[in-house]
């Protein structure tokens, strides 16, 4: 019973396969073409007289319609059988050859479904349609693999960053518990407050990043001059405490977007320039200028330089010029990640490169004209 069911399932699968249908179509067209030719031949025979016609030369009789039909009928049967055999055999072989690239594509899909994101089809020498499909699939896998790798790094780094302040708090409390009389509780409270504030800032930044990635917010007309003024006011205290000079050059520009997110973008760029700067003669330059396609926001700073190999990863969470952030440095390591996410939400192009001032140069191009 089981064997019969399996045979029935295989038969159903064969009947519904593309190869079977292509074979049937090819054989059907070939048989139809052959039948049409035979019908034409029989139609022509209608014009042949059915009476016996004596030849004038030797006195014999020429074949009449009945004689020709008697000869043609069995020949037509053999011809139709030939068309069926050639149609089925040729159609099966031809369809198998045409569908062979799909086997590689199917194998690639199964490999990816099994978890191998490094697999690529890399189809060559096949019909154009199959090659384009394989290239589109490989391109999609490249993007998926990049996204998954970024998410894995994000999860690893986020867990590390969230675990670090918890471990610091636990250590401080354990030390205080071991020596209650010798503990400076005012200092302990101060350090706990600093550590707790950093944890809260980190969680807030993660939530903000998630909200931005969840979907766009309400867009409107934004005066960038007003946005720059708000952003510079927001970081003025930190810049003054770090002895960093902020210089701005702003052309009158109007941009369609979310004012809150655009303010956050410029604030994050300025904070990144302030926190990753040098000790003396530290500067951050902010410029807003019109371009042929829209508006460009450019922020660059002085500094010790950035390894060019690290620059492509700077917009990933918890990555900066020297290394992943540690608990002892300012910030959360999400500044440029937020900038990249906000820029993407506004359809802007983000360019990060070394600055001639010694630090980093970040350019965000917003498209307002096509």
Buried (B, 14 or more C-beta within 10 A) or exposed (E): EEEEEEEEEEEEEEEEEEBBEBBBEBBBEBBEEBBEEBEEBBEEBEEBEEEEEEEEEEEEEEEBBEBBBEEBEEEBEEBBEEBBEBBBEBBBEBBEEBBEBBEBBEEBEEBBEEEEBEBBBEBEEBEEEBBEBBBEBBEEBEEEBEEEEBEEBBEEBBEBBEEBBEEBBEEBEEEBEEEEEEBEEEEBEEBBEEBEEBBEBBBEBBEBBEEBEEEEBEBEEBBBBEBBBBBBEBBEEBBEEBEBEBEBEBEEBEBEBBBBBBBBBBBBBBBBBBBBBBEEEBBBBBBBEEEEEBBBBBBBBBBEEBEEEEBEBBBBBBBBBEEBBEBEBEBBBBBBBBBBBBBBBBBBBBEBEBBEBBBBBBBBBBEBEE
